[in-house]
């Protein structure tokens, strides 16, 4: 599980996927999130604007992240 350090209070789910180069674009991020392919804290999340804070985990395909 890769640790993602953030300086702000939160990062949006779609932005996390884009910045980590897990998806190719914002449109691709929107598609995989709304398609139910992404889990936040072990549960499917279809909200692309979901605010992720320290301690949250994200899983998509073979990728997994924890916000620190």
N, CA, C and O atoms as a Tripos MOL2 file, in Angstrom:
@<TRIPOS>MOLECULE
protein
  272   271    68     0     0
PROTEIN
NO_CHARGES

@<TRIPOS>ATOM
      1 N           0.8510   -1.1780    0.0000 N.3       1 UNK1
      2 CA          0.0000    0.0000    0.0000 C.3       1 UNK1
      3 C           0.8970    1.2410    0.0000 C.2       1 UNK1
      4 O           1.7620    1.4010    0.8610 O.2       1 UNK1
      5 N           0.6720    2.0990   -0.9710 N.am      2 UNK2
      6 CA          1.4780    3.3110   -1.1090 C.3       2 UNK2
      7 C           0.9100    4.4160   -0.2110 C.2       2 UNK2
      8 O          -0.3000    4.6380   -0.1800 O.2       2 UNK2
      9 N           1.7810    5.0920    0.5060 N.am      3 UNK3
     10 CA          1.3670    6.1990    1.3610 C.3       3 UNK3
     11 C           1.3650    7.4930    0.5610 C.2       3 UNK3
     12 O           2.3320    7.8130   -0.1300 O.2       3 UNK3
     13 N           0.2580    8.2350    0.6650 N.am      4 UNK4
     14 CA          0.1190    9.5200   -0.0140 C.3       4 UNK4
     15 C           0.0500   10.6010    1.0550 C.2       4 UNK4
     16 O          -0.8740   10.6300    1.8680 O.2       4 UNK4
     17 N           1.0210   11.4740    1.0440 N.am      5 UNK5
     18 CA          1.0680   12.5640    2.0120 C.3       5 UNK5
     19 C           0.3920   13.8020    1.4200 C.2       5 UNK5
     20 O           0.6980   14.2140    0.3010 O.2       5 UNK5
     21 N          -0.5320   14.3880    2.1850 N.am      6 UNK6
     22 CA         -1.2010   15.6050    1.7230 C.3       6 UNK6
     23 C          -0.9520   16.7330    2.7170 C.2       6 UNK6
     24 O          -0.8620   16.5110    3.9250 O.2       6 UNK6
     25 N          -0.8440   17.9430    2.1860 N.am      7 UNK7
     26 CA         -0.6160   19.1170    3.0290 C.3       7 UNK7
     27 C          -1.9260   19.8100    3.3810 C.2       7 UNK7
     28 O          -2.0010   20.5250    4.3800 O.2       7 UNK7
     29 N          -2.9500   19.6040    2.5750 N.am      8 UNK8
     30 CA         -4.2590   20.2180    2.8020 C.3       8 UNK8
     31 C          -5.0900   19.3360    3.7410 C.2       8 UNK8
     32 O          -4.6270   18.2820    4.1760 O.2       8 UNK8
     33 N          -6.3070   19.7670    4.0480 N.am      9 UNK9
     34 CA         -7.2000   18.9740    4.8890 C.3       9 UNK9
     35 C          -7.7030   17.7310    4.1760 C.2       9 UNK9
     36 O          -7.9810   16.7150    4.8140 O.2       9 UNK9
     37 N          -7.8220   17.8080    2.8360 N.am     10 UNK10
     38 CA         -8.3580   16.6790    2.0780 C.3      10 UNK10
     39 C          -7.8830   16.7420    0.6320 C.2      10 UNK10
     40 O          -7.3490   17.7560    0.1800 O.2      10 UNK10
     41 N          -8.0860   15.6410   -0.0840 N.am     11 UNK11
     42 CA         -7.8860   15.5800   -1.5290 C.3      11 UNK11
     43 C          -9.0990   14.8500   -2.0940 C.2      11 UNK11
     44 O          -9.5870   13.8900   -1.4970 O.2      11 UNK11
     45 N          -9.5780   15.3050   -3.2390 N.am     12 UNK12
     46 CA        -10.7330   14.6520   -3.8500 C.3      12 UNK12
     47 C         -10.3100   13.3340   -4.4940 C.2      12 UNK12
     48 O          -9.1920   13.1960   -4.9920 O.2      12 UNK12
     49 N         -11.2190   12.3810   -4.4720 N.am     13 UNK13
     50 CA        -10.9330   11.0490   -4.9940 C.3      13 UNK13
     51 C         -10.4860   11.0820   -6.4490 C.2      13 UNK13
     52 O          -9.5070   10.4250   -6.8030 O.2      13 UNK13
     53 N         -11.1810   11.8310   -7.2970 N.am     14 UNK14
     54 CA        -10.7940   11.8700   -8.7100 C.3      14 UNK14
     55 C          -9.4030   12.4670   -8.8900 C.2      14 UNK14
     56 O          -8.6360   12.0180   -9.7420 O.2      14 UNK14
     57 N          -9.0790   13.4780   -8.0900 N.am     15 UNK15
     58 CA         -7.7450   14.0920   -8.1730 C.3      15 UNK15
     59 C          -6.6500   13.1290   -7.7260 C.2      15 UNK15
     60 O          -5.5700   13.0980   -8.3160 O.2      15 UNK15
     61 N          -6.9210   12.3510   -6.6960 N.am     16 UNK16
     62 CA         -5.9360   11.3770   -6.2360 C.3      16 UNK16
     63 C          -5.5970   10.3920   -7.3500 C.2      16 UNK16
     64 O          -4.4250   10.1080   -7.5980 O.2      16 UNK16
     65 N          -6.6240    9.8730   -8.0210 N.am     17 UNK17
     66 CA         -6.3860    8.9120   -9.0980 C.3      17 UNK17
     67 C          -5.6000    9.5370  -10.2430 C.2      17 UNK17
     68 O          -4.7270    8.8930  -10.8240 O.2      17 UNK17
     69 N          -5.9100   10.7970  -10.5700 N.am     18 UNK18
     70 CA         -5.1860   11.4860  -11.6460 C.3      18 UNK18
     71 C          -3.7330   11.7460  -11.2610 C.2      18 UNK18
     72 O          -2.8230   11.4430  -12.0320 O.2      18 UNK18
     73 N          -3.5110   12.3070  -10.0700 N.am     19 UNK19
     74 CA         -2.1620   12.6820   -9.6570 C.3      19 UNK19
     75 C          -1.2470   11.4800   -9.4460 C.2      19 UNK19
     76 O          -0.0270   11.6030   -9.5430 O.2      19 UNK19
     77 N          -1.8280   10.3300   -9.1590 N.am     20 UNK20
     78 CA         -1.0270    9.1220   -8.9830 C.3      20 UNK20
     79 C          -0.8690    8.3520  -10.2970 C.2      20 UNK20
     80 O          -0.3170    7.2520  -10.3160 O.2      20 UNK20
     81 N          -1.3610    8.9410  -11.3970 N.am     21 UNK21
     82 CA         -1.2660    8.3380  -12.7330 C.3      21 UNK21
     83 C          -1.9040    6.9530  -12.8030 C.2      21 UNK21
     84 O          -1.4500    6.0810  -13.5440 O.2      21 UNK21
     85 N          -2.9590    6.7690  -12.0200 N.am     22 UNK22
     86 CA         -3.7150    5.5200  -12.0430 C.3      22 UNK22
     87 C          -4.6970    5.5440  -13.2180 C.2      22 UNK22
     88 O          -5.0120    4.5020  -13.7940 O.2      22 UNK22
     89 N          -5.1760    6.7390  -13.5660 N.am     23 UNK23
     90 CA         -6.0610    6.9370  -14.7180 C.3      23 UNK23
     91 C          -5.4120    7.9770  -15.6270 C.2      23 UNK23
     92 O          -4.5310    8.7260  -15.2050 O.2      23 UNK23
     93 N          -5.8600    8.0100  -16.8740 N.am     24 UNK24
     94 CA         -5.2170    8.8910  -17.8510 C.3      24 UNK24
     95 C          -5.7560   10.3180  -17.8590 C.2      24 UNK24
     96 O          -5.0820   11.2350  -18.3290 O.2      24 UNK24
     97 N          -6.9910   10.5110  -17.3300 N.am     25 UNK25
     98 CA         -7.5920   11.8470  -17.3800 C.3      25 UNK25
     99 C          -8.6980   11.9610  -16.3390 C.2      25 UNK25
    100 O          -9.0700   10.9830  -15.6900 O.2      25 UNK25
    101 N          -9.2110   13.1750  -16.1990 N.am     26 UNK26
    102 CA        -10.3430   13.3900  -15.2990 C.3      26 UNK26
    103 C         -11.5800   12.6310  -15.7590 C.2      26 UNK26
    104 O         -12.3420   12.1190  -14.9390 O.2      26 UNK26
    105 N         -11.7750   12.5600  -17.0620 N.am     27 UNK27
    106 CA        -12.9080   11.8190  -17.6070 C.3      27 UNK27
    107 C         -12.8130   10.3360  -17.3150 C.2      27 UNK27
    108 O         -13.8120    9.6800  -17.0150 O.2      27 UNK27
    109 N         -11.5960    9.8140  -17.4070 N.am     28 UNK28
    110 CA        -11.3740    8.3980  -17.0880 C.3      28 UNK28
    111 C         -11.6290    8.1630  -15.6020 C.2      28 UNK28
    112 O         -12.2380    7.1580  -15.2330 O.2      28 UNK28
    113 N         -11.1700    9.0780  -14.7430 N.am     29 UNK29
    114 CA        -11.4120    8.9650  -13.3000 C.3      29 UNK29
    115 C         -12.9130    8.9460  -13.0190 C.2      29 UNK29
    116 O         -13.3950    8.1150  -12.2490 O.2      29 UNK29
    117 N         -13.6450    9.8600  -13.6460 N.am     30 UNK30
    118 CA        -15.1010    9.9230  -13.4710 C.3      30 UNK30
    119 C         -15.7410    8.5940  -13.8570 C.2      30 UNK30
    120 O         -16.6110    8.0910  -13.1460 O.2      30 UNK30
    121 N         -15.3120    8.0270  -14.9770 N.am     31 UNK31
    122 CA        -15.8850    6.7800  -15.4690 C.3      31 UNK31
    123 C         -15.6700    5.6210  -14.4980 C.2      31 UNK31
    124 O         -16.6160    4.9130  -14.1530 O.2      31 UNK31
    125 N         -14.4120    5.4260  -14.0520 N.am     32 UNK32
    126 CA        -14.1410    4.2730  -13.1840 C.3      32 UNK32
    127 C         -14.7890    4.4340  -11.8130 C.2      32 UNK32
    128 O         -15.2040    3.4480  -11.2040 O.2      32 UNK32
    129 N         -14.8800    5.6760  -11.3210 N.am     33 UNK33
    130 CA        -15.5240    5.9060  -10.0290 C.3      33 UNK33
    131 C         -17.0220    5.6540  -10.1370 C.2      33 UNK33
    132 O         -17.5850    4.9170   -9.3260 O.2      33 UNK33
    133 N         -17.6690    6.2520  -11.1190 N.am     34 UNK34
    134 CA        -19.1140    6.0940  -11.2640 C.3      34 UNK34
    135 C         -19.5000    4.6820  -11.6750 C.2      34 UNK34
    136 O         -20.6480    4.2740  -11.4990 O.2      34 UNK34
    137 N         -18.5520    3.9390  -12.2200 N.am     35 UNK35
    138 CA        -18.7880    2.5510  -12.6160 C.3      35 UNK35
    139 C         -18.6450    1.5900  -11.4310 C.2      35 UNK35
    140 O         -18.8440    0.3840  -11.5830 O.2      35 UNK35
    141 N         -18.3010    2.1210  -10.2520 N.am     36 UNK36
    142 CA        -18.1790    1.2980   -9.0520 C.3      36 UNK36
    143 C         -16.9030    0.4870   -8.9780 C.2      36 UNK36
    144 O         -16.8730   -0.5630   -8.3360 O.2      36 UNK36
    145 N         -15.8490    0.9580   -9.6270 N.am     37 UNK37
    146 CA        -14.5880    0.2200   -9.6550 C.3      37 UNK37
    147 C         -13.6060    0.6400   -8.5660 C.2      37 UNK37
    148 O         -12.5390    0.0410   -8.4310 O.2      37 UNK37
    149 N         -13.9570    1.6610   -7.7900 N.am     38 UNK38
    150 CA        -13.0430    2.2080   -6.7810 C.3      38 UNK38
    151 C         -13.6410    2.0030   -5.3900 C.2      38 UNK38
    152 O         -14.8300    2.2340   -5.1680 O.2      38 UNK38
    153 N         -12.7950    1.5660   -4.4640 N.am     39 UNK39
    154 CA        -13.2310    1.4010   -3.0720 C.3      39 UNK39
    155 C         -12.5240    2.4210   -2.1910 C.2      39 UNK39
    156 O         -11.3300    2.6770   -2.3470 O.2      39 UNK39
    157 N         -13.2770    2.9960   -1.2690 N.am     40 UNK40
    158 CA        -12.7270    3.8780   -0.2420 C.3      40 UNK40
    159 C         -13.0280    3.2280    1.0950 C.2      40 UNK40
    160 O         -14.1850    2.9550    1.4140 O.2      40 UNK40
    161 N         -11.9920    2.9830    1.8740 N.am     41 UNK41
    162 CA        -12.1230    2.3110    3.1680 C.3      41 UNK41
    163 C         -12.8790    0.9900    3.0440 C.2      41 UNK41
    164 O         -13.6860    0.6400    3.9050 O.2      41 UNK41
    165 N         -12.6040    0.2590    1.9570 N.am     42 UNK42
    166 CA        -13.1680   -1.0670    1.7720 C.3      42 UNK42
    167 C         -14.5590   -1.1230    1.1810 C.2      42 UNK42
    168 O         -15.0860   -2.2120    0.9560 O.2      42 UNK42
    169 N         -15.1760    0.0360    0.9190 N.am     43 UNK43
    170 CA        -16.5210    0.0690    0.3630 C.3      43 UNK43
    171 C         -16.5070    0.7850   -0.9870 C.2      43 UNK43
    172 O         -15.7890    1.7680   -1.1680 O.2      43 UNK43
    173 N         -17.3070    0.2850   -1.9340 N.am     44 UNK44
    174 CA        -17.3980    0.9160   -3.2440 C.3      44 UNK44
    175 C         -17.8660    2.3600   -3.0830 C.2      44 UNK44
    176 O         -18.8220    2.6370   -2.3600 O.2      44 UNK44
    177 N         -17.1870    3.2630   -3.7580 N.am     45 UNK45
    178 CA        -17.5260    4.6880   -3.7030 C.3      45 UNK45
    179 C         -17.7810    5.1770   -5.1230 C.2      45 UNK45
    180 O         -16.9320    5.0230   -6.0020 O.2      45 UNK45
    181 N         -18.9510    5.7660   -5.3430 N.am     46 UNK46
    182 CA        -19.2960    6.2820   -6.6770 C.3      46 UNK46
    183 C         -19.3240    7.8060   -6.7090 C.2      46 UNK46
    184 O         -19.7980    8.3980   -7.6780 O.2      46 UNK46
    185 N         -18.8180    8.4440   -5.6530 N.am     47 UNK47
    186 CA        -18.7760    9.9100   -5.5850 C.3      47 UNK47
    187 C         -17.3770   10.3860   -5.9800 C.2      47 UNK47
    188 O         -16.4330   10.2480   -5.2020 O.2      47 UNK47
    189 N         -17.2410   10.9450   -7.1820 N.am     48 UNK48
    190 CA        -15.9060   11.3330   -7.6270 C.3      48 UNK48
    191 C         -15.3490   12.5010   -6.8250 C.2      48 UNK48
    192 O         -14.1310   12.6680   -6.7580 O.2      48 UNK48
    193 N         -16.2000   13.3070   -6.2190 N.am     49 UNK49
    194 CA        -15.7540   14.4270   -5.4070 C.3      49 UNK49
    195 C         -15.5580   14.0700   -3.9440 C.2      49 UNK49
    196 O         -15.3870   14.9560   -3.1060 O.2      49 UNK49
    197 N         -15.5810   12.7780   -3.6280 N.am     50 UNK50
    198 CA        -15.4070   12.3200   -2.2460 C.3      50 UNK50
    199 C         -14.1320   12.9150   -1.6700 C.2      50 UNK50
    200 O         -13.0630   12.8170   -2.2730 O.2      50 UNK50
    201 N         -14.2490   13.5300   -0.5050 N.am     51 UNK51
    202 CA        -13.0940   14.1350    0.1520 C.3      51 UNK51
    203 C         -12.3660   13.0750    0.9670 C.2      51 UNK51
    204 O         -12.9430   12.4520    1.8580 O.2      51 UNK51
    205 N         -11.1050   12.8840    0.6500 N.am     52 UNK52
    206 CA        -10.2820   11.9160    1.3550 C.3      52 UNK52
    207 C          -9.4050   12.6480    2.3560 C.2      52 UNK52
    208 O          -8.7590   13.6470    2.0410 O.2      52 UNK52
    209 N          -9.4040   12.1260    3.5550 N.am     53 UNK53
    210 CA         -8.6080   12.7280    4.6290 C.3      53 UNK53
    211 C          -7.6160   11.7010    5.1610 C.2      53 UNK53
    212 O          -7.6570   10.5290    4.7850 O.2      53 UNK53
    213 N          -6.7270   12.1510    6.0380 N.am     54 UNK54
    214 CA         -5.7180   11.2660    6.6080 C.3      54 UNK54
    215 C          -6.3850   10.0330    7.2240 C.2      54 UNK54
    216 O          -7.3620   10.1350    7.9670 O.2      54 UNK54
    217 N          -5.8320    8.8770    6.8930 N.am     55 UNK55
    218 CA         -6.3530    7.6130    7.3920 C.3      55 UNK55
    219 C          -7.2430    6.8790    6.4010 C.2      55 UNK55
    220 O          -7.4580    5.6760    6.5440 O.2      55 UNK55
    221 N          -7.7680    7.5860    5.3890 N.am     56 UNK56
    222 CA         -8.6050    6.9310    4.3770 C.3      56 UNK56
    223 C          -7.7410    6.0490    3.4830 C.2      56 UNK56
    224 O          -6.5820    6.3630    3.2100 O.2      56 UNK56
    225 N          -8.3290    4.9340    3.0290 N.am     57 UNK57
    226 CA         -7.6530    4.0630    2.0800 C.3      57 UNK57
    227 C          -8.4390    4.0400    0.7760 C.2      57 UNK57
    228 O          -9.6620    4.1790    0.7760 O.2      57 UNK57
    229 N          -7.7310    3.8640   -0.3320 N.am     58 UNK58
    230 CA         -8.3400    3.8140   -1.6610 C.3      58 UNK58
    231 C          -7.7830    2.6000   -2.3910 C.2      58 UNK58
    232 O          -6.5800    2.3420   -2.3580 O.2      58 UNK58
    233 N          -8.6760    1.8520   -3.0550 N.am     59 UNK59
    234 CA         -8.2740    0.6950   -3.8390 C.3      59 UNK59
    235 C          -8.8860    0.7940   -5.2310 C.2      59 UNK59
    236 O         -10.0700    1.0910   -5.3840 O.2      59 UNK59
    237 N          -8.0550    0.5390   -6.2450 N.am     60 UNK60
    238 CA         -8.5200    0.4870   -7.6230 C.3      60 UNK60
    239 C          -7.6020   -0.4610   -8.3790 C.2      60 UNK60
    240 O          -6.3910   -0.2470   -8.4300 O.2      60 UNK60
    241 N          -8.1730   -1.5040   -8.9630 N.am     61 UNK61
    242 CA         -7.4150   -2.5530   -9.6440 C.3      61 UNK61
    243 C          -6.2960   -3.0320   -8.7340 C.2      61 UNK61
    244 O          -6.5650   -3.4480   -7.6070 O.2      61 UNK61
    245 N          -5.0420   -2.9850   -9.1920 N.am     62 UNK62
    246 CA         -3.9440   -3.4900   -8.3610 C.3      62 UNK62
    247 C          -3.3500   -2.3910   -7.4660 C.2      62 UNK62
    248 O          -2.4020   -2.6460   -6.7230 O.2      62 UNK62
    249 N          -3.8940   -1.1890   -7.5320 N.am     63 UNK63
    250 CA         -3.3810   -0.0560   -6.7520 C.3      63 UNK63
    251 C          -4.0800    0.0570   -5.4110 C.2      63 UNK63
    252 O          -5.2850   -0.1680   -5.3060 O.2      63 UNK63
    253 N          -3.3130    0.4090   -4.3840 N.am     64 UNK64
    254 CA         -3.9250    0.7340   -3.0980 C.3      64 UNK64
    255 C          -3.1030    1.8440   -2.4450 C.2      64 UNK64
    256 O          -1.8720    1.8530   -2.4910 O.2      64 UNK64
    257 N          -3.8260    2.7670   -1.8440 N.am     65 UNK65
    258 CA         -3.2280    3.9630   -1.2470 C.3      65 UNK65
    259 C          -3.7920    4.1950    0.1410 C.2      65 UNK65
    260 O          -4.9260    3.8180    0.4330 O.2      65 UNK65
    261 N          -2.9950    4.8160    0.9890 N.am     66 UNK66
    262 CA         -3.4770    5.3120    2.2760 C.3      66 UNK66
    263 C          -3.0410    6.7670    2.3760 C.2      66 UNK66
    264 O          -1.9060    7.1130    2.0490 O.2      66 UNK66
    265 N          -3.9570    7.6090    2.8310 N.am     67 UNK67
    266 CA         -3.6740    9.0450    2.9800 C.3      67 UNK67
    267 C          -3.0280    9.2580    4.3380 C.2      67 UNK67
    268 O          -3.5640    8.8450    5.3670 O.2      67 UNK67
    269 N          -1.8640    9.9120    4.3290 N.am     68 UNK68
    270 CA         -1.1520   10.1900    5.5970 C.3      68 UNK68
    271 C          -0.8610   11.6700    5.7260 C.2      68 UNK68
    272 O          -0.2720   12.1000    6.7180 O.2      68 UNK68
@<TRIPOS>BOND
     1     1     2 1
     2     2     3 1
     3     3     4 2
     4     3     5 am
     5     5     6 1
     6     6     7 1
     7     7     8 2
     8     7     9 am
     9     9    10 1
    10    10    11 1
    11    11    12 2
    12    11    13 am
    13    13    14 1
    14    14    15 1
    15    15    16 2
    16    15    17 am
    17    17    18 1
    18    18    19 1
    19    19    20 2
    20    19    21 am
    21    21    22 1
    22    22    23 1
    23    23    24 2
    24    23    25 am
    25    25    26 1
    26    26    27 1
    27    27    28 2
    28    27    29 am
    29    29    30 1
    30    30    31 1
    31    31    32 2
    32    31    33 am
    33    33    34 1
    34    34    35 1
    35    35    36 2
    36    35    37 am
    37    37    38 1
    38    38    39 1
    39    39    40 2
    40    39    41 am
    41    41    42 1
    42    42    43 1
    43    43    44 2
    44    43    45 am
    45    45    46 1
    46    46    47 1
    47    47    48 2
    48    47    49 am
    49    49    50 1
    50    50    51 1
    51    51    52 2
    52    51    53 am
    53    53    54 1
    54    54    55 1
    55    55    56 2
    56    55    57 am
    57    57    58 1
    58    58    59 1
    59    59    60 2
    60    59    61 am
    61    61    62 1
    62    62    63 1
    63    63    64 2
    64    63    65 am
    65    65    66 1
    66    66    67 1
    67    67    68 2
    68    67    69 am
    69    69    70 1
    70    70    71 1
    71    71    72 2
    72    71    73 am
    73    73    74 1
    74    74    75 1
    75    75    76 2
    76    75    77 am
    77    77    78 1
    78    78    79 1
    79    79    80 2
    80    79    81 am
    81    81    82 1
    82    82    83 1
    83    83    84 2
    84    83    85 am
    85    85    86 1
    86    86    87 1
    87    87    88 2
    88    87    89 am
    89    89    90 1
    90    90    91 1
    91    91    92 2
    92    91    93 am
    93    93    94 1
    94    94    95 1
    95    95    96 2
    96    95    97 am
    97    97    98 1
    98    98    99 1
    99    99   100 2
   100    99   101 am
   101   101   102 1
   102   102   103 1
   103   103   104 2
   104   103   105 am
   105   105   106 1
   106   106   107 1
   107   107   108 2
   108   107   109 am
   109   109   110 1
   110   110   111 1
   111   111   112 2
   112   111   113 am
   113   113   114 1
   114   114   115 1
   115   115   116 2
   116   115   117 am
   117   117   118 1
   118   118   119 1
   119   119   120 2
   120   119   121 am
   121   121   122 1
   122   122   123 1
   123   123   124 2
   124   123   125 am
   125   125   126 1
   126   126   127 1
   127   127   128 2
   128   127   129 am
   129   129   130 1
   130   130   131 1
   131   131   132 2
   132   131   133 am
   133   133   134 1
   134   134   135 1
   135   135   136 2
   136   135   137 am
   137   137   138 1
   138   138   139 1
   139   139   140 2
   140   139   141 am
   141   141   142 1
   142   142   143 1
   143   143   144 2
   144   143   145 am
   145   145   146 1
   146   146   147 1
   147   147   148 2
   148   147   149 am
   149   149   150 1
   150   150   151 1
   151   151   152 2
   152   151   153 am
   153   153   154 1
   154   154   155 1
   155   155   156 2
   156   155   157 am
   157   157   158 1
   158   158   159 1
   159   159   160 2
   160   159   161 am
   161   161   162 1
   162   162   163 1
   163   163   164 2
   164   163   165 am
   165   165   166 1
   166   166   167 1
   167   167   168 2
   168   167   169 am
   169   169   170 1
   170   170   171 1
   171   171   172 2
   172   171   173 am
   173   173   174 1
   174   174   175 1
   175   175   176 2
   176   175   177 am
   177   177   178 1
   178   178   179 1
   179   179   180 2
   180   179   181 am
   181   181   182 1
   182   182   183 1
   183   183   184 2
   184   183   185 am
   185   185   186 1
   186   186   187 1
   187   187   188 2
   188   187   189 am
   189   189   190 1
   190   190   191 1
   191   191   192 2
   192   191   193 am
   193   193   194 1
   194   194   195 1
   195   195   196 2
   196   195   197 am
   197   197   198 1
   198   198   199 1
   199   199   200 2
   200   199   201 am
   201   201   202 1
   202   202   203 1
   203   203   204 2
   204   203   205 am
   205   205   206 1
   206   206   207 1
   207   207   208 2
   208   207   209 am
   209   209   210 1
   210   210   211 1
   211   211   212 2
   212   211   213 am
   213   213   214 1
   214   214   215 1
   215   215   216 2
   216   215   217 am
   217   217   218 1
   218   218   219 1
   219   219   220 2
   220   219   221 am
   221   221   222 1
   222   222   223 1
   223   223   224 2
   224   223   225 am
   225   225   226 1
   226   226   227 1
   227   227   228 2
   228   227   229 am
   229   229   230 1
   230   230   231 1
   231   231   232 2
   232   231   233 am
   233   233   234 1
   234   234   235 1
   235   235   236 2
   236   235   237 am
   237   237   238 1
   238   238   239 1
   239   239   240 2
   240   239   241 am
   241   241   242 1
   242   242   243 1
   243   243   244 2
   244   243   245 am
   245   245   246 1
   246   246   247 1
   247   247   248 2
   248   247   249 am
   249   249   250 1
   250   250   251 1
   251   251   252 2
   252   251   253 am
   253   253   254 1
   254   254   255 1
   255   255   256 2
   256   255   257 am
   257   257   258 1
   258   258   259 1
   259   259   260 2
   260   259   261 am
   261   261   262 1
   262   262   263 1
   263   263   264 2
   264   263   265 am
   265   265   266 1
   266   266   267 1
   267   267   268 2
   268   267   269 am
   269   269   270 1
   270   270   271 1
   271   271   272 2
@<TRIPOS>SUBSTRUCTURE
     1 UNK1         2 RESIDUE 1 A UNK
     2 UNK2         6 RESIDUE 1 A UNK
     3 UNK3        10 RESIDUE 1 A UNK
     4 UNK4        14 RESIDUE 1 A UNK
     5 UNK5        18 RESIDUE 1 A UNK
     6 UNK6        22 RESIDUE 1 A UNK
     7 UNK7        26 RESIDUE 1 A UNK
     8 UNK8        30 RESIDUE 1 A UNK
     9 UNK9        34 RESIDUE 1 A UNK
    10 UNK10       38 RESIDUE 1 A UNK
    11 UNK11       42 RESIDUE 1 A UNK
    12 UNK12       46 RESIDUE 1 A UNK
    13 UNK13       50 RESIDUE 1 A UNK
    14 UNK14       54 RESIDUE 1 A UNK
    15 UNK15       58 RESIDUE 1 A UNK
    16 UNK16       62 RESIDUE 1 A UNK
    17 UNK17       66 RESIDUE 1 A UNK
    18 UNK18       70 RESIDUE 1 A UNK
    19 UNK19       74 RESIDUE 1 A UNK
    20 UNK20       78 RESIDUE 1 A UNK
    21 UNK21       82 RESIDUE 1 A UNK
    22 UNK22       86 RESIDUE 1 A UNK
    23 UNK23       90 RESIDUE 1 A UNK
    24 UNK24       94 RESIDUE 1 A UNK
    25 UNK25       98 RESIDUE 1 A UNK
    26 UNK26      102 RESIDUE 1 A UNK
    27 UNK27      106 RESIDUE 1 A UNK
    28 UNK28      110 RESIDUE 1 A UNK
    29 UNK29      114 RESIDUE 1 A UNK
    30 UNK30      118 RESIDUE 1 A UNK
    31 UNK31      122 RESIDUE 1 A UNK
    32 UNK32      126 RESIDUE 1 A UNK
    33 UNK33      130 RESIDUE 1 A UNK
    34 UNK34      134 RESIDUE 1 A UNK
    35 UNK35      138 RESIDUE 1 A UNK
    36 UNK36      142 RESIDUE 1 A UNK
    37 UNK37      146 RESIDUE 1 A UNK
    38 UNK38      150 RESIDUE 1 A UNK
    39 UNK39      154 RESIDUE 1 A UNK
    40 UNK40      158 RESIDUE 1 A UNK
    41 UNK41      162 RESIDUE 1 A UNK
    42 UNK42      166 RESIDUE 1 A UNK
    43 UNK43      170 RESIDUE 1 A UNK
    44 UNK44      174 RESIDUE 1 A UNK
    45 UNK45      178 RESIDUE 1 A UNK
    46 UNK46      182 RESIDUE 1 A UNK
    47 UNK47      186 RESIDUE 1 A UNK
    48 UNK48      190 RESIDUE 1 A UNK
    49 UNK49      194 RESIDUE 1 A UNK
    50 UNK50      198 RESIDUE 1 A UNK
    51 UNK51      202 RESIDUE 1 A UNK
    52 UNK52      206 RESIDUE 1 A UNK
    53 UNK53      210 RESIDUE 1 A UNK
    54 UNK54      214 RESIDUE 1 A UNK
    55 UNK55      218 RESIDUE 1 A UNK
    56 UNK56      222 RESIDUE 1 A UNK
    57 UNK57      226 RESIDUE 1 A UNK
    58 UNK58      230 RESIDUE 1 A UNK
    59 UNK59      234 RESIDUE 1 A UNK
    60 UNK60      238 RESIDUE 1 A UNK
    61 UNK61      242 RESIDUE 1 A UNK
    62 UNK62      246 RESIDUE 1 A UNK
    63 UNK63      250 RESIDUE 1 A UNK
    64 UNK64      254 RESIDUE 1 A UNK
    65 UNK65      258 RESIDUE 1 A UNK
    66 UNK66      262 RESIDUE 1 A UNK
    67 UNK67      266 RESIDUE 1 A UNK
    68 UNK68      270 RESIDUE 1 A UNK
